């Protein structure tokens, strides 16, 4: 496991927990990559989308809390699998380029359309 990617995953998880994660929160995972020859390529921006269904027929407020919790856990699972466990060798990224890339770093964008939080790229140093 790449120690830098593990630290980045911890940072992202902390940020989304502090962001006041809600049903309208939009998360985008940004991959900083090179091609297999080490040439920089345009960063990949992959939206992290969650689809959550809950039964709101009895307690709508609890259903909303359950949906937020499920969406947060889903986002954390994506960060764990995509960032923490990112390989150090060429890989195809779903929704990305049609050729293998080497991941150098990640950034996370957090956008809350209703003004609770507006986040940007993390530093890549």
N, C-alpha and C positions, 0 to 999 in steps of 0.2 A: 504494500500500500504506500502511495506517495504521501509523505508527511505534509507537504504543502497543500495538497488537495484535501487531506483530512482536516487541516486547520481552516481551510476555506469553507468546507462543509459546516464546521462548527460555527463559524462566523455567520454564514447564511441562515442557519437554523435560529441563532440568537436574534438576528435581524427580523426574521418574519414573525417570531414570537413577540417582539417588542413593537411591531408595526400595527398592532391592533387588527390582525388578520380578520377579514370579513368576507361575505359572499361576493362583494364587488372588487375585491383586491385582485389585481392582475400581476402575475409574476412572470418574468422573462429570464431564462437562463442564457447567458452569453458565453460562448465558447471562443477563447482566443487560441487559434491553431496555426500550424504551418502545414505545408504539404510534406510528403515523405522526403523531399530533398532539403527541407529546412527553410523554404521560402515562405515568408508571411503571406497569409491570405486573409480576405475579409472575414471579420468575426461572424460567427453564426449566432443568430438570435432565435431561440426556440421558446415559444410561450409554454408555460406550465399550466395545463388546463385540467381541471377536475370536474367530474360530473358526479354529483351527490344527490341521492334520493332519500327522503325521510318521510315518515307518516305524520302529517300535521293534522289529522282528523280529530285528535283529542286534545292536544296541547301544542298550539302553534309556537308559543315562546320556546318551549323545550325542543321542539323540532328545529327551530332556527339555531339554537345553541348546538344541537347535535350535528347539524349540517356544517356549521363553522368548524367544529371540532374535527369532523371527518375530512373537510377540505384542508385544514392545517396538517393533519396527520398524512394526508396524501402528498402534500407539498414536501414535507419532511422526508417521506419515503423516496420521492424523486431525487432530492438532494443527496440522500444517502447512496442511492444506486448510481446516479450520474456523476456526482462530484467526488464523494469520498472514495468510491471504487473505480474512478477513472483510470484507464490503463496508461502505461508509459510507452506504448507501442502504437503503430498506426491502426486506426479503427474507422469504420464507417459510422457516421452519426445519423440516426433516424431523423429525417426532415432536413438534413444538411446536404453537403456536397455528394456527388456521385462517385467520389474517389476517397481512398483512405486519407485521414489527416492525423497529425500528432497534436494532442491537446497540450498547450503550454500553461493555460490558466483559465479561470472562470470569473465571471462577474454576475451579479444578480440585480435586476431592476425590479423595484416594488412600486406599483402605481395604484393608489387608492383614488378612483375617479371622484369620490365625494369629499376629498380633501383631508381625510384622516392622516394620510402619510404619502409623501412623494419621495421615492428613493431613486438613487442613480447607481452608476457603476461603482463598484468597490475599486480600491487601488489594486494594481496588478504587480506591485513591487514585492 
